[in-house]
Amino acid sequence: MDERTEYVEKLSAQMVEWDAQIDLLKDKAKSVIAGSGADYSKAIELLQRKRDEAAVKLQGISTANGDEWTELKTGVDRVWGEVSATLRDAVMKIK
């Protein structure tokens, strides 16, 4: 398996994990006090947007030709870090 395929598979698995975590956060947010729910919804909405941005970047790597994917990898790594940080923040808010 080549480096790009391994990278895409690793990040695809991470996306599946994020989706599961986002679903759990949505469930937790539904059970919180009405006043806090709006804050939680905003945090989850931001997380979902970042996750979707990461998915678009990952798709770009999947379809990139030749060495283009290594250039795209830098942007993907940045977005991946943002999603991870946003997820951590959302989890801390909703706990």
Sequence and secondary structure as in RCSB ss.txt:
>XXXX:A:sequence
MDERTEYVEKLSAQMVEWDAQIDLLKDKAKSVIAGSGADYSKAIELLQRKRDEAAVKLQGISTANGDEWTELKTG
VDRVWGEVSATLRDAVMKIK
>XXXX:A:secstr
  HHHHHHHHHHHHHHHHHHHHHHHHHHHHTS HHHHHHHHHHHHHHHHHHHHHHHHHHHHHH  TTHHHHHHHH
HHHHHHHHHHHHHHHHHHH 
